[in-house]
Amino acid sequence: MRYELYYWPGIPGRGEFIRLALEDAGADYVDVARDAAAGGMDALGRYLDGDATNQPPFAPPFLKAGQVVVSHVANILQFLAPRLGQIPDDEATRLWAHGLQLTITDFTAEIHDAHHPLGPGLYYEDQQAEAARRAATFVEERLPKFLHYFERVLQCNPGGDSFLVGEAHSYVDTSLFHIMAGLRYAFPNATRAIEPEIPGVAALAERVAQRNNIAAYLDSPRRQAFNEHGIFRHYPELDSA
Amino acid sequence: MRYELYYWPGIPGRGEFIRLALEDAGADYVDVARDAAAGGMDALGRYLDGDATNQPPFAPPFLKAGQVVVSHVANILQFLAPRLGQIPDDEATRLWAHGLQLTITDFTAEIHDAHHPLGPGLYYEDQQAEAARRAATFVEERLPKFLHYFERVLQCNPGGDSFLVGEAHSYVDTSLFHIMAGLRYAFPNATRAIEPEIPGVAALAERVAQRNNIAAYLDSPRRQAFNEHGIFRHYPELDSA
């Protein structure tokens, strides 16, 4: 199976959670919008305008696997994970993993909204004062709330504090690694300050980064750098001092 | 099976999407935090602080079904729907429905953020100026974008424009009904203005409201009124003129 990932080119963005899962498994995939031979942006557009499907996604990322089109990061990951060997078989474990991934979805939205509190329709420069207020409460309240939560999930996992789910690496670990990488880029001071309080999360991120396929991917040209067009943006004025 | 729903009392909130699915199916359930005999708020608290589980939810709503605890609205609905007969069997249809429900999740978050652009940590009164700016772009851009999307999904459904998914009522239709009910409460002018552009969505909402179990529920004391503590808040200054 050759998977087709559709996501905006130029940013890691929400597509990166999917890329990391595919790369970790060594799966065969094409990043369509970044690959002119695969159709590039035109191919992506034909799904959004409904020409290519009668089940049009609201927004990227979406994944095509044979005749199936799956949209939304958490939905794509719960579809892929059993096929890629990144989650155990039983339903209760999968529901728990999907719930954790949906909390990562919410966390991702709040990280984005720290620089775009008035929504996606305005540039950062047009909402900079509002972003300063929102980022202050994000750094003081929301960032610790989410990271302490994931630390608690690790600490009360009967399978040990090396994994969020059960006794082995899962796709949720990979996603949490990406959150930590993004936070270290976007809010280096705030993240450095809180890391001593979340030793399990910090160790998990380190372990995932050293997995063979992930390490190779991070060193490859396929891995795009964080930048100020994506979710994780480094605006020093929004970080803590 | 007696399902246990855990959600904050006093508002319909995100718990309402779950209540509506359970009510539509005539399922046996208890709304724990609103029922002192079932344990009330103390029972809810024991899940959030981790005393009752080693898989603590990040936030309500969550659902207990036997020994399984499921959190996040869309996750709960994809768990319940096959058991309640609210979605067909095949995987491709379920993935499509779940993707639509996750778009409803995102829409719900943007409806909330129209009155809380600086996040949940501040009262509306402390972010009223920012809410006015955010609500203006919400009403002009985001509300039409989401509603036109769902209209398009209805119009290109091979199963007919009466349903979002396939050829029969599904849990996603019920959730979209609730969105429309909430929008009519929170943004009556903006919603009235756009309804002629979304005849399929308006007709779907009407049809769901007339389903026997839904109509009985809406008339019962179990249905809580929208109010200014929940997601859908009527602040006339945020609506269009």
Contacts between the chains, C-beta under 8 A, distances in Angstrom:
chain1	res1	chain2	res2	distance
A	50	B	152	6.5
A	50	B	156	5.9
A	54	B	156	4.5
A	54	B	157	6.9
A	54	B	158	5.7
A	55	B	96	5.2
A	55	B	153	7.7
A	55	B	156	7.9
A	56	B	149	7.9
A	56	B	152	6.6
A	56	B	153	7.1
A	56	B	156	7.0
A	57	B	99	6.9
A	58	B	99	8.0
A	58	B	103	4.5
A	58	B	106	7.6
A	58	B	146	7.9
A	58	B	149	5.5
A	62	B	99	8.0
A	67	B	92	7.5
A	68	B	91	7.7
A	68	B	92	5.1
A	68	B	95	6.5
A	69	B	96	7.9
A	70	B	95	5.0
A	70	B	99	6.6
A	71	B	99	4.2
A	71	B	102	7.6
A	71	B	103	7.9
A	72	B	98	7.6
A	72	B	99	5.3
A	72	B	102	4.1
A	72	B	103	7.4
A	74	B	102	6.9
A	75	B	95	6.4
A	75	B	98	5.2
A	75	B	99	5.3
A	75	B	102	6.0
A	79	B	95	6.1
A	91	B	68	7.7
A	92	B	67	7.5
A	92	B	68	5.1
A	95	B	68	6.5
A	95	B	70	5.0
A	95	B	75	6.3
A	95	B	79	6.1
A	96	B	55	5.2
A	96	B	69	7.9
A	98	B	72	7.7
A	98	B	75	5.2
A	99	B	57	6.9
A	99	B	58	8.0
A	99	B	62	8.0
A	99	B	70	6.5
A	99	B	71	4.2
A	99	B	72	5.3
A	99	B	75	5.3
A	102	B	71	7.6
A	102	B	72	4.1
A	102	B	74	6.9
A	102	B	75	6.0
A	103	B	58	4.5
A	103	B	71	7.9
A	103	B	72	7.4
A	106	B	58	7.6
A	106	B	109	8.0
A	109	B	106	8.0
A	109	B	109	6.6
A	110	B	119	7.3
A	113	B	113	7.3
A	113	B	119	7.4
A	117	B	117	4.7
A	117	B	118	5.8
A	117	B	119	7.6
A	117	B	130	6.8
A	117	B	134	7.3
A	118	B	117	5.8
A	118	B	130	6.9
A	118	B	133	5.4
A	118	B	134	4.8
A	118	B	137	6.7
A	119	B	110	7.3
A	119	B	113	7.4
A	119	B	117	7.6
A	119	B	134	5.8
A	119	B	137	5.3
A	119	B	138	6.8
A	119	B	141	7.9
A	119	B	142	6.6
A	121	B	137	4.5
A	121	B	141	5.2
A	121	B	142	7.4
A	122	B	137	6.9
A	127	B	133	7.9
A	130	B	117	6.8
A	130	B	118	6.9
A	130	B	130	5.1
A	130	B	133	7.5
A	133	B	118	5.4
A	133	B	127	7.8
A	133	B	130	7.5
A	134	B	117	7.3
A	134	B	118	4.8
A	134	B	119	5.8
A	137	B	118	6.7
A	137	B	119	5.3
A	137	B	121	4.5
A	137	B	122	6.9
A	138	B	119	6.8
A	141	B	119	7.9
A	141	B	121	5.2
A	142	B	119	6.6
A	142	B	121	7.4
A	146	B	58	7.9
A	149	B	56	7.9
A	149	B	58	5.5
A	152	B	50	6.4
A	152	B	56	6.6
A	153	B	55	7.7
A	153	B	56	7.1
A	156	B	50	5.9
A	156	B	54	4.5
A	156	B	55	7.9
A	156	B	56	7.0
A	157	B	54	6.9
A	158	B	54	5.7
